[in-house]
Amino acid sequence: MYLKFTARLIGTAAAVALLSGAATAEQWRGWNIHVDGYPNTIAMDKFAELVEEKTGGEITLQMFHGGTLGSQPDAIEQVRLGALEVGNFNLGPIGPIAPEANVVSLPFIFKDVPHMFRVLEGDAGQMIADGMAAKGLTPLAWYDAGARSFYNGTKAINTPEDVVGMKVRVMNNDLYSGMIAELGGNPSPMAFSEVYQSLKTGVVDGAENNWPSYESTGHYEVAGYYSLSQHLIIPECVCVNADSYNALSDDMKAALKEAALESAELQHQLWAERETASRETVETAGAVTNEIADKSAFQTAMTPVYEGYLEANPSLRPLVELIQATE
Ligand code: BDP
């Protein structure tokens, strides 16, 4: 009897300890759209590992890759609402929610990738980050997504005239639809997961993306002309639900930030390697790639896209000018 009672008591104490442990330890879930081996997938796994390590197990993060938890626009909403805590998001589909973040989706706003990172590290980057946090998405670090270029199944693109009449898949963002329309094409916003079939069956003629995504999705198999327009250079974030983040102690916030920055360092390195490797893979497989010697006609055609953005967001003119003035 005595023994039984003691055992029950110990059992109860252990349960109480476990319960109180569970009450303080947070279990987070994270979304990523990419496949195994993709730089972002590896870097987000690293982030999860570092979060657990640096928070002393107070926060654990389970990553769900390959878009298994939904499309990117849906996942962005989930993280905003706190149904998910973490996402590795492209700023493209965040733009319609946070106008400051939409500035990066103005075609040709960045001179090149290093310019984009210089902007993100300065005051403009802070304005973008604040704009996102105000909408429920706190960015902890920026990932590299290179430059996006056009591809299709029929011909090399050299001038805007080559895009006329072409049905081109874009990510969900009116700026991208405007961009294709200004070139004379027909924009078709669509989820990433649907693009391969749509290219294959002719639902769309073309799409646009960076080297690694063009390769990892197999789009090069069904759209073998890749033309280096490099019209969009869009950063990606390691984003956290703002309420979850703001509720943390300063130490925990710092731990998360450190984990994100370290994962970003890894991602940037893996990204550079993968860009080269992806280009080699698609060219070896027979994809035809071409440089565009003079992109000025594409740039000029974007004037109405800029005007539309500034008309809708007059207070963001200084942000656009700050980016353009950043060396
Ligand atoms: C890739 C981005 C991914 C987007 C995808 C797309 O990394 O976040 O979902 O493009 O085009 O480059 O939808």
Residues whose N, C-alpha, C, O or C-beta is under 5 A from the ligand:
A	BS01	BDP	I33 Q72 N90 M171 F192 E208 N210 S213
